[in-house]
Amino acid sequence: MVTVAANIVETLAASGVRRVYGIPGDSLNGFTDALRTNGEVEWVHVRHEEAAAFAASAEAAVTGELAVCAGSCGPGNLHLINGLFDAQRSRVPVLAIAAHIPSDEIGTGYFQETHPQELFRECSVYAEHVATPEQMPRLLRIAMREAVSQRGVAVLVVPGDVGLAEIEAAAEEIRGQEPRVIPAEAEIDRAAEALNAGKKVTILAGAGVAGAHEELVSFAERLQAPVVHALRGKEFVEYDNPFDVGMTGLIGFASGYHAMRECDTLVMLGTDFPYPQFFPEDATIIQVDVRGGQIGRRTRVDIPLVGGVAETIAELLPRLEAAADSGHLDAARKHYRRSRKGLDDLATPSKRTIHPQYLARLLDEAASDDAVFLPDVGSPVVWAARYLTMNGRRRLIGSFTHGSMANALSQAIGVQAVDRSRQVIAMAGDGGLSMLLGELITLTQNDLPVKTVVFDNASLNFVELEMKAAGFVNYATGLDNPDFAKIAEAMGIRGIRVTDSADLEDAVREFLAHDGPAVLDVVTERQELSMPPTITAEQAKGFALYAIRTVLSGRGDELVDLARTNLRQLR
């Protein structure tokens, strides 16, 4: 006989789980004690359960395996929700143990009572309440299999008394499978016919091309097609790829935007790119996705192919004629070189200020070849997308679909816990870092040498940009920041602060070379604009309205600063 909690831990250990993220609480006592006595699964004690879920999400992203977090009853497990939403929308396998109030008190309005299985329903593929000890082994198996097979979140709600009850059950090993999914032959033939007829084929590739890089390049070569990537596809697409012409979307490149808009045939490979306004209007569209339900969500699709990217390309290639005309590809490449040069010209030192582009470029140049970068949502994502170089070994992980603040440091915890020898760089916004600032203590408590660089622009910078584009005067976006380097030092972390561009290169190298956790607080230009690949008439109108309103509100000096900072982007 073993306790329910002990059986959970033994099954997790047998299934390859090596750590659980969370904060202890009385309803979790059986579970945390089982971890203590088992010894095979590490307890990673964080300072906020939201960080626990984010850490699990990032661990699952970097390993591809099941990751686990836990929260005590009521507020404890409710704090997991935001990070679990990120895991669910990033399609990574996570199991959450949500402890519950005593079984005989459920439904009475007891202290800290919630109904977790209902609250977690929207951010999970499976959420069930374990009402009796005898149920648990089967429900645990189901939850783990749902998480790894659907690549999503499974939530197991376990009352504290059920966790302490004894059962007669053996540990089981639950592992993920990687099935091969191939579209129907008739649909493959239709797609091949359309591709052979196309004169200007463009490929849009997303995170679904992971593991299919060689096939992607061969596909692009046969079609003489430029490859545009979505943000989550960057790490899998742009390296060793002579057909890559940059990213599209709100923070993408002009070259990527035009390569899509000017094609007559668009092939979407493993992407759920969300912005309809960036798709071509009159092209034939072919979409490949292993999940049929994803097809046609963003734009009309002429030929749907339900299958894995590598398998589908393998079926298509023998049916494709080698394209004789490379004019579309050549034009896209030329545009990309021009776009890339324009972006690189912005990543330069300045005597007056520190441009965030320059900081991102220095990080890219100094980071190790297998570094993991984790940018906060907002302007750090923009600079990561535009200035980090992927090489097939580096990883780029973030809250790219859910879009939550405070993800960078929290996710870095999960990546670093997997491998304490790997270089892990959290590219934190000042707003994001201060939101879950306590997680810096998690680094020291768990001996995690995460390198946290702060883009310290004293503002919710991307929100300000959105306000400008919509015609609003910036309001309630300023941040009165402390010296984050001094805060880091007070926590036992190496802290470095930079306010002068001339000091930045040496500071970045010192920061990354430090043996242990470090914080690099860089005071960057607040008025830097991250220009979109194309500016709509509505955005131009909104920006003009913002300028008028700003002058009328007596803040015309902001416009002077804005112009002085960004004129170089408009040349």
Sequence and secondary structure as in RCSB ss.txt:
>XXXX:A:sequence
MVTVAANIVETLAASGVRRVYGIPGDSLNGFTDALRTNGEVEWVHVRHEEAAAFAASAEAAVTGELAVCAGSCGP
GNLHLINGLFDAQRSRVPVLAIAAHIPSDEIGTGYFQETHPQELFRECSVYAEHVATPEQMPRLLRIAMREAVSQ
RGVAVLVVPGDVGLAEIEAAAEEIRGQEPRVIPAEAEIDRAAEALNAGKKVTILAGAGVAGAHEELVSFAERLQA
PVVHALRGKEFVEYDNPFDVGMTGLIGFASGYHAMRECDTLVMLGTDFPYPQFFPEDATIIQVDVRGGQIGRRTR
VDIPLVGGVAETIAELLPRLEAAADSGHLDAARKHYRRSRKGLDDLATPSKRTIHPQYLARLLDEAASDDAVFLP
DVGSPVVWAARYLTMNGRRRLIGSFTHGSMANALSQAIGVQAVDRSRQVIAMAGDGGLSMLLGELITLTQNDLPV
KTVVFDNASLNFVELEMKAAGFVNYATGLDNPDFAKIAEAMGIRGIRVTDSADLEDAVREFLAHDGPAVLDVVTE
RQELSMPPTITAEQAKGFALYAIRTVLSGRGDELVDLARTNLRQLR
>XXXX:A:secstr
 EEHHHHHHHHHHHTT  EEEE   GGGHHHHHHHHHH SSEEEE SSHHHHHHHHHHHHHHHSS EEEEE TTH
HHHTTHHHHHHHHHHT  EEEEEEES GGGTTTT TT   HHHHTGGG SEEEE  SGGGHHHHHHHHHHHHHHH
TSEEEEEEEHHHHHSEE                 HHHHHHHHHHHHH SSEEEEE GGGTT HHHHHHHHHHHT 
 EEE GGGHHHHSTT TTEEEE STTS HHHHHHHHT SEEEEES     GGGS SSSEEEEEESSGGGTTSSS 
 SEEEES HHHHHHHHGGG    S  HHHHHHHHHHHHHHHHHHHHS   SS   HHHHHHHHHHHS TT EEEE
 TTHHHHHHHHH    SS EE   TTT  TTHHHHHHHHHHHH TTS EEEEEEHHHHHHTTTHHHHHHHTT   
EEEEEE SB HHHHHHHHHHT    S B     HHHHHHHTT EEEEE SGGGHHHHHHHHHH SS EEEEEE  
TT     SS  HHHHHHHHHHHHHHHHTT HHHHHHHHHHHGGG  
